[in-house]
Amino acid sequence: MDQRVKPSPDEIRRAREDNPKLRERDLAARTDHIQEVWAVRKPTKDGHVTSLETYDAKGGMIVQFFGKRHEGEDEREDWRFLAENLPRIPSPTAA
């Protein structure tokens, strides 16, 4: 079954404001292929940046998202807040 995440018209409008070349079909995701999603901090010469990374069942990266920024600029606080405050699914713990 083809499971896709469809953004709202407002989300599409905001994404196009940031990137006018973005097409609506670029925002679809095959969620049935996503096994794991990670918020990852990566060091840069300007401090760390936060990415959201999705992986399939074999550990292959599907897509990686970063907040919009230019070299020499700090990461946007709204992006960092969003990435660091996504819902978490409790993982099983070893006995």
C-alpha positions, 0 to 999 in steps of 0.5 A: 500500500502506498502510504504518503504524507501530504503537507497542508496547503499552508505548509506547501505555501511556506516551503515555496516561499523559502524555495520557489523551485520546490514542486508539490510532488517533492514533498511526498514521502513513502512512510512505509519505507521509513524504519527510523528517524533521527535528530542528529547534531553535526559539528561545523566551524560555526557551531553545531547544526541539527539534521533530521535523517530517515533510514530504511530497514537496511540502514540506508538513508532515505532523506536528510533535512537541515534548517535553512542557513548560510555558511557563517550563520548560526542555525535557526533557533526555530529549526533547532527547537522543532527538531529537538522537540519532535515526539519520541517513541520510547525504545525497548530497554534491555533487562 
